[in-house]
């Protein structure tokens, strides 16, 4: 029964993200309509202006509508959760084309990770997760993610690698230690 509320919360989060995405893209659409209307209004005023004072007033109104449209587009983009995640993953402003990146985070015991260590094959209770991505970026902003994957490392292998030790040696030592412990238990 404890899985029920978690499933409901997860469903509510997904629905919320979907609705925020819809609201974001609708806001972008309204902003684009305002921007287009400002350009059309400004062009019509500039083409048919008979009086200068009317043209200045209409031009200021068109400028205000243009700024309101651009602000609305920006608000819609920042309202969209998927766009915010892409902003969180941004690279340097000079990055164009294919970009490879690696992120890492710590795995804690309360997460109940079911994955196995890619080096030694043990179950990862505590350790490190590396996420690698290959994506296409435009001015540092990821536009398309080509591939994404995860590597899980147990605490021993992650510590050995971060210290700069040879992972293969530490894995063989860990396997030897484990087999020694299992032999000791069998002898008892």
C-alpha positions in Angstrom: 0.0 0.0 0.0 2.9 2.4 0.5 3.5 2.4 -3.3 0.1 4.0 -3.9 0.8 7.6 -2.8 4.1 7.6 -4.5 2.5 6.6 -7.8 -0.1 9.3 -7.4 2.4 11.9 -6.7 4.5 10.8 -9.7 1.4 11.0 -11.9 0.5 14.4 -10.6 4.1 15.6 -11.3 3.9 14.4 -14.9 0.5 16.0 -15.4 1.8 19.2 -13.9 4.9 19.2 -16.2 2.6 18.5 -19.2 0.3 21.4 -18.3 3.3 23.8 -17.7 4.6 22.8 -21.1 1.3 23.5 -22.8 1.0 26.8 -21.0 4.6 27.7 -22.0 4.1 27.0 -25.6 0.7 28.8 -25.7 2.4 31.8 -24.1 5.2 31.6 -26.7 2.4 31.6 -29.4 0.7 34.6 -28.0 4.1 36.4 -27.8 4.8 35.7 -31.4 1.4 36.9 -32.4 2.0 40.2 -30.5 5.4 40.5 -32.1 4.0 39.9 -35.6 1.1 42.4 -34.9 3.6 45.0 -33.8 5.7 44.6 -37.0 2.5 44.7 -39.2 1.2 47.8 -37.3 4.5 49.5 -37.4 4.9 48.9 -41.2 1.4 50.1 -41.9 2.0 53.3 -39.9 5.3 53.9 -41.6 3.8 53.4 -45.1 0.7 55.5 -44.7 1.7 58.2 -42.1 0.3 61.6 -43.1 0.9 63.4 -39.9 4.1 63.2 -38.0 2.6 63.4 -34.5 0.2 60.5 -35.3 3.1 58.5 -36.7 5.2 59.0 -33.6 2.3 58.0 -31.3 1.6 54.9 -33.4 5.3 54.1 -33.6 5.6 54.2 -29.8 2.5 52.0 -29.5 4.0 49.5 -32.0 7.3 49.5 -30.0 5.4 48.8 -26.8 3.5 45.9 -28.4 6.8 44.6 -29.8 8.5 44.7 -26.4 5.4 43.1 -24.7 5.5 40.3 -27.4 9.2 39.6 -26.8 8.7 39.6 -23.0 5.8 37.2 -23.5 7.9 34.9 -25.7 10.7 34.8 -23.1 8.2 34.2 -20.3 6.7 31.3 -22.2 10.1 29.7 -22.8 11.1 29.9 -19.2 7.7 28.6 -18.1 8.2 25.4 -20.2 9.9 22.7 -18.0 11.7 21.1 -20.9 13.3 24.3 -22.0 14.3 25.0 -18.4 16.1 21.6 -18.3 17.9 22.5 -21.5 19.0 25.8 -19.9 20.3 23.9 -16.9 22.4 21.8 -19.3 23.8 24.7 -21.3 27.4 24.8 -22.3 29.8 27.6 -23.1 28.4 30.3 -25.4 31.0 29.4 -28.0 29.8 25.8 -28.4 28.3 25.0 -31.7 27.6 21.5 -33.2 28.3 18.2 -31.4 29.1 18.5 -27.7 29.9 15.6 -25.4 29.5 16.0 -21.6 29.7 13.8 -18.5 27.8 14.6 -15.3 28.1 12.7 -12.0 26.3 12.4 -8.8 26.5 10.4 -5.6 24.3 7.4 -5.0 23.1 7.1 -1.4 21.9 4.0 0.4 18.3 5.2 0.8 17.9 5.3 -3.0 17.7 1.5 -3.3 19.7 1.5 -6.5 19.3 -1.8 -8.3 22.1 -1.3 -10.8 25.4 -3.1 -10.8 28.9 -1.6 -10.9 30.3 -1.5 -14.4 33.8 -2.3 -13.1 33.3 -5.1 -10.6 29.7 -6.2 -11.1 28.6 -5.7 -7.4 25.3 -4.1 -6.6 25.6 -0.4 -6.1 24.3 0.6 -2.7 26.6 3.6 -2.3 28.7 5.0 -5.0 28.7 7.1 -8.1 26.5 7.5 -11.2 27.9 9.1 -14.4 25.6 10.3 -17.1 27.2 10.9 -20.4 25.5 12.7 -23.3 26.2 13.6 -26.8 24.1 16.5 -28.0 24.0 19.2 -30.6 24.2 22.7 -29.3 23.6 26.1 -30.8 25.4 28.9 -28.9 25.8 26.6 -26.0 22.1 25.6 -25.7 21.4 21.9 -26.3 19.0 21.6 -29.3 19.0 17.8 -29.7 20.3 15.0 -27.6 21.7 12.3 -29.8 22.6 9.8 -27.1 22.5 9.5 -23.3 23.7 6.7 -21.0 24.5 6.0 -17.4 27.4 4.1 -15.7 27.1 3.1 -12.1 30.1 2.6 -9.8 30.2 1.0 -6.4 31.9 3.0 -3.6 35.1 1.0 -3.8 35.6 1.4 -7.5 34.5 5.0 -7.5 37.0 5.8 -4.7 39.8 3.9 -6.4 39.2 5.7 -9.7 39.0 9.2 -8.1 42.2 8.5 -6.3 43.8 7.7 -9.6 44.5 4.0 -8.7 44.2 1.3 -11.3 40.6 0.2 -11.1 41.4 -3.4 -12.3 43.9 -3.9 -9.5 41.4 -2.6 -6.9 38.6 -4.8 -8.4 40.8 -7.9 -8.2 41.7 -7.0 -4.6 38.0 -6.5 -3.8 37.1 -9.8 -5.4 39.9 -11.5 -3.4 38.7 -10.0 -0.2 35.2 -11.1 -0.9 36.2 -14.6 -1.7 38.3 -14.7 1.5 35.4 -13.6 3.6 33.1 -16.1 2.0 35.7 -18.9 2.7 35.9 -17.8 6.3 32.1 -18.0 6.6 32.0 -21.4 5.0 34.7 -22.6 7.5 32.6 -21.6 10.5 
